[in-house]
Structures are given as structure tokens and as C-alpha cells.
């Protein structure tokens, strides 16, 4: 049987963690987490990491393996994840690749990156989060600030191009990589819910985070609030509250609103990938049977 990578994709709060654990247990495998926010030890509650009980149900990789003060690039992740996968394939395991906010990590593993040399995964996630929270105007203003005149020479209404231009301007240079077909089969599973149900899950998740101590977690991170890892939904809004810029109730409502906005944009990005096979997250056996049928 050809080595196989099962990729679980979908918007925030849709149920990727549970399904990844179910698939890992069914196929006797391990989970590679590709959620950049869950890399960081200090970001526990606001990143919706798997609970201790969930971590004990299946072996997870790339969770709590960095500090918010660490630099971690796309090249670093691609190199480490592929080395881990090679070892897992050698041991007869088919990894379950659980994605986070965007398709960047899937691209790194399935295609390789034509990215800025040592492109910062956290920078990309930061730009996506700011776009989700503040819209395209924020990207336009940021690009004009760091590269005056660049905006007029490009499609200023294309958020992907704007983010790409900001990355290039911040980090300089580009390295072209020859993209070979990966030496393993890739099966992409997308999880989808009705919008109303998804938004209810997002709102409930935020309420659960607050009850679990989100405010206290963010308070402890105030000395590091300028780190890129913390420029993300669930943290920036609470920092504003702690700095006296908004009320707690308003900050919590903004976390919910920005999370819903982010989920909507995630779905827009994922729908462009025609290789994704979509399922309701509760249809576990349908997903398992489909994965089995696709394994070569």
C-alpha cells in the first residue's frame, strides 16, 4: 500500500480535533498538528488546544513545542514535519494531518512552498487574522506603510496578493522551489456545517474559553503582547480590554465576531481546493469508509 497522508480541513470550531483523534485511533496512527497557534506553550485556552484527555487518546505532534518568543518559519515547519512523516511512513503509519487556520501548511506538505525564504508562518497567520478582523483596508494601509507606492502597481482589492506583497516587503527576496509530486498519497477531508450551527459552536467555544480562564491567560501574556504569535483573534481583543480600550463584554463579543468572520473566510479559501472531499463532522463512519476506499 502506498504511504498515505490524511488531511483534515475546515473552519474553526467545526470539529477537526475530535475527528482527527477518531481517525488516528481507527487507523492506528498519530496526529500532526498544523495549527500554528497551538505550537506555543503559553497559549493554551485561547487556541482551543486538545484537552489533556484528548492528548492522551492519540499521540499528537507539534503541540506545545515552541514559546511565543521563538521564531518559527515555514521552512522550519516543512523540514520538521516531512522528517517526522518519513519516520512514520517507515514505521507503517499513515499520519493524520490536522490543519489550523489556513491552507498554508497543507501547501507546505503537499506541494512545497514558493515562499519568501524562511517565511514566517506566524506572520502569515497574523496577516490573515488582521484581515479577518479589520478587512482589506488594513492590508492596503500596512503595505503602503512599509512599501510606499507598491499598492498602486498591483491589484489592491486582492487580499492574497496584498498579504504576499507584505510578506515580501517585510522579509525580502524569494526562493523558487521545484515542486515535485509528494512520494505519498494525499487524501483531503473537509468538514462542513450549516452556517447557523457553525456560528453557534463558535460562540459557545468562546464562552467556554472565558469560563476556563482566558482573561487570566491573556493577562499573564501582557509582557509579550507585541510578539507576532499573540497578534491573533482571542488575544488582541482581550489585550484591548486589559489596556482599558474597551469593556470586557465588548471584547468578548468581538472575539466571537472576529472568529465568525475568520470562519467565513476560511471556507472561502478551502472551497477553492477541488481536491477536498466534504463531509458533516458527525458522519464519522462515512469518512472512515471513504478514506479506506481511497487508499491505494
C-alpha positions in Angstrom: 0.0 0.0 0.0 1.3 3.5 -0.9 2.1 5.7 2.1 -0.9 8.0 2.8 -1.4 11.3 4.4 -5.0 12.1 5.6 -5.5 15.8 5.8 -8.4 17.2 7.9 -9.5 20.7 6.9 -12.4 23.0 7.8 -13.3 26.2 9.6 -12.6 26.9 13.3 -14.8 25.1 15.8 -16.1 22.6 13.2 -14.8 19.5 15.0 -11.4 18.8 13.5 -9.8 17.7 16.8 -12.4 15.0 17.5 -12.4 13.6 14.0 -8.6 13.6 13.9 -8.5 11.5 17.1 -11.2 9.2 15.9 -9.3 8.6 12.6 -5.9 8.2 14.4 -7.4 5.5 16.7 -9.2 3.7 13.9 -6.2 3.6 11.6 -3.7 3.1 14.4 -1.8 6.3 13.6 -0.7 9.6 15.0 -1.7 13.2 14.6 0.5 16.0 13.1 -1.0 19.3 14.3 -0.7 22.1 11.7 -2.2 24.9 13.8 0.5 27.5 14.3 -1.2 28.9 17.4 -1.1 25.5 19.1 2.7 25.4 18.7 3.0 27.8 21.6 3.1 26.5 25.2 1.9 29.8 26.7 -1.3 29.9 24.5 -3.4 27.2 26.0 -7.0 28.3 26.4 -7.3 30.8 23.6 -6.1 28.4 20.9 -8.6 25.7 21.8 -5.9 23.1 22.1 -6.8 19.5 22.6 -7.5 18.8 26.3 -5.2 16.6 28.3 -7.7 13.8 28.0 -7.8 14.3 24.2 -4.0 14.3 24.0 -3.9 11.0 25.9 -6.3 9.4 23.4 -3.9 9.7 20.5 -0.3 10.8 20.0 0.0 14.4 18.9 3.0 16.2 17.3 3.7 19.9 17.1 1.7 21.0 20.1 3.4 22.9 22.9 6.8 22.6 21.1 7.6 26.4 21.0 7.5 29.5 23.1 5.8 32.7 21.9 9.2 34.3 21.8 10.6 31.7 19.4 10.9 32.4 15.6 9.4 29.6 13.6 9.5 29.7 9.8 7.6 27.9 7.0 10.9 26.3 6.1 11.4 25.0 9.7 7.9 23.5 9.8 8.1 21.9 6.3 11.5 20.3 7.1 10.5 19.0 10.6 7.1 17.8 9.5 8.4 15.9 6.5 11.1 14.3 8.5 8.6 13.1 11.0 6.3 11.9 8.3 9.1 9.9 6.7 9.8 8.2 10.0 6.1 7.5 10.5 5.8 6.0 7.0 8.8 3.8 7.7 7.0 2.5 10.8 3.9 1.7 8.7 1.8 4.7 10.0 -0.3 6.9 7.8 -0.3 10.3 9.5 -3.4 12.3 10.3 -2.7 15.9 9.4 -5.0 18.3 11.3 -4.9 21.7 9.9 -5.4 25.1 11.6 -6.3 28.4 10.3 -5.3 28.3 6.6 -4.2 26.0 3.8 -0.6 27.2 4.1 0.6 24.2 6.0 -1.2 21.8 3.5 0.6 23.6 0.7 4.0 23.2 2.5 3.5 19.5 3.0 1.7 18.6 -0.3 3.4 20.9 -2.7 6.4 22.6 -1.1 6.5 26.4 -0.7 7.3 29.0 -3.3 7.6 31.5 -0.4 9.8 34.1 0.9 13.0 32.5 2.2 12.4 31.4 5.8 8.9 32.9 5.5 7.4 33.2 8.9 4.3 31.1 9.4 3.2 33.3 12.3 3.5 36.4 10.1 1.1 34.8 7.6 -1.3 33.9 10.4 -1.1 37.4 11.8 -1.9 38.9 8.4 -4.9 36.6 8.0 -6.1 37.4 11.5 -5.8 41.2 10.8 -7.6 40.8 7.5 -10.4 38.9 9.2 -10.8 41.5 11.9 -10.3 44.7 10.0 -10.9 43.9 6.3 -8.9 44.7 3.2 -8.3 48.3 4.2 -5.9 47.2 6.9 -3.8 45.2 4.4 -3.8 48.2 2.0 -2.6 50.6 4.7 0.0 48.2 6.0 1.5 47.7 2.6 1.5 51.4 1.9 3.2 52.0 5.2 6.1 49.5 4.6 6.4 49.9 0.8 5.1 53.3 -0.3 3.8 53.2 -3.9 3.6 49.4 -4.2 -0.2 49.5 -3.8 -0.7 51.5 -7.0 1.2 48.9 -9.1 -1.0 45.9 -8.1 -4.5 44.6 -7.6 -5.2 46.3 -4.4 -8.5 44.5 -3.9 -7.0 41.0 -3.8 -6.2 40.1 -0.2 -4.0 37.2 -1.1 -1.8 39.4 -3.3 -1.7 42.1 -0.6 -0.6 39.6 2.0 2.0 38.2 -0.3 3.4 41.7 -1.0 3.6 42.5 2.7 5.5 39.3 3.3 7.9 40.1 0.5 8.4 43.6 1.7 8.9 42.6 5.3 11.3 39.7 4.6 12.8 40.4 1.2 13.7 38.1 -1.6 12.0 35.0 -3.0 13.3 31.4 -3.4 11.8 29.4 -6.1 11.4 25.7 -5.4 10.9 22.9 -7.9 7.7 21.3 -6.9 7.7 17.5 -7.2 4.7 15.4 -6.6 5.0 14.1 -3.0 6.1 10.5 -2.6 2.9 9.7 -0.7 -0.8 9.8 -1.4 -2.8 12.7 0.0 -6.5 12.4 1.0 -8.1 15.7 1.9 -11.2 15.6 4.1 -13.2 18.8 4.6 -15.7 19.3 7.4 -18.7 21.5 6.8 -21.7 22.7 9.0 -24.6 24.9 8.2 -23.6 28.5 9.0 -26.0 28.9 11.8 -24.8 25.7 13.6 -21.1 26.7 13.0 -21.7 30.2 14.4 -23.4 28.7 17.5 -20.4 26.4 18.0 -18.0 29.4 17.7 -20.0 31.5 20.2 -20.2 28.6 22.7 -16.4 27.9 22.3 -15.6 31.5 23.2 -17.9 31.4 26.3 -16.2 28.2 27.3 -12.8 29.7 26.9 -13.7 32.7 29.1 -15.1 30.4 31.8 -11.9 28.3 31.6 -9.7 31.3 32.3 -9.0 33.1 29.0 -8.8 36.5 30.6 -6.2 35.3 33.1 -4.2 33.6 30.4 -4.0 36.8 28.3 -3.2 38.8 31.4 -0.2 36.6 32.1 0.9 37.3 28.5 0.8 41.1 28.7 4.6 41.4 28.8 4.8 39.6 25.4 1.8 41.2 23.7 4.0 42.6 20.9 5.0 39.1 19.8 3.6 38.0 16.4 2.2 34.8 17.9 -0.1 36.9 20.0 -1.5 39.1 17.2 -4.4 36.8 16.7 -8.1 36.5 17.4 -8.9 35.8 21.1 -5.8 37.6 22.3 -5.7 41.1 20.7 -9.3 41.8 21.8 -8.6 40.9 25.4 -5.4 42.9 25.3 -7.5 45.9 24.3 -9.8 45.3 27.3 -6.8 45.0 29.7 -5.4 48.2 28.3 -8.7 50.0 29.1 -9.6 50.5 25.4 -12.9 48.5 25.6 -15.2 46.8 28.1 -14.9 43.1 28.9 -18.3 42.4 27.4 -17.4 44.2 24.2 -14.1 42.4 24.0 -15.7 39.0 24.3 -18.3 39.9 21.7 -15.5 41.0 19.4 -13.7 37.6 19.9 -16.9 35.9 18.8 -17.4 38.3 15.8 -13.9 38.1 14.6 -13.9 34.3 15.0 -17.1 34.1 12.9 -15.6 36.4 10.2 -12.5 34.2 10.2 -14.5 31.0 9.7 -16.3 32.6 6.8 -13.1 33.5 5.1 -11.6 30.0 5.8 -14.5 28.4 4.0 -14.0 30.7 1.0 -10.3 29.7 0.8 -10.9 26.0 1.3 -13.7 25.9 -1.3 -11.1 26.8 -3.9 -9.3 23.4 -3.4 -11.2 21.0 -5.6 -9.3 18.0 -4.0 -11.2 18.4 -0.8 -13.9 15.9 -0.1 -16.6 17.4 2.1 -18.5 15.7 5.0 -20.6 16.7 8.0 -18.3 16.2 11.0 -20.7 13.8 12.7 -20.5 11.4 9.8 -17.5 9.6 11.2 -18.1 6.2 9.6 -18.8 7.7 6.2 -15.5 9.5 6.4 -13.6 6.4 7.6 -15.1 4.3 4.8 -14.2 7.0 2.2 -10.6 7.1 3.4 -10.4 3.4 3.3 -11.8 3.3 -0.3 -9.2 5.9 -1.4 -6.1 4.3 0.0 -4.1 2.7 -2.9 
